[in-house]
Amino acid sequence: MYASFKTKQALFLACFARLSEVLAEDPEEDPSTPLVCFLYQCVAANGDPGMSDALKPGLLAVRESLGEARFDALLVEGARALIRR
């Protein structure tokens, strides 16, 4: 799959775009553990200056569509799942 993308960053951003679509399809549905872990990783990657310009608008859109409380709850769920690994 990686060979389909020029860079790992391009693959990561494509995965984030798909995550955004999945969360927008049914904001009330509980996403899978891998999805909430990836959402958490996207927020962490937003701290990287090379990723922020590409991620921040999408993260803000996801937070707006889910609502801040739901977005925060999913981040906590992702963090807990990553700690349990």
ABEGO torsion letter per residue (X at the ends): XAAABABAAAAAAAAAAAAAAAAAABAABBBBAAAAAAAAAAAAAAABAAAAAAAAAAAAAAAAAAEAAAAAAAAAAAAAAAAAX
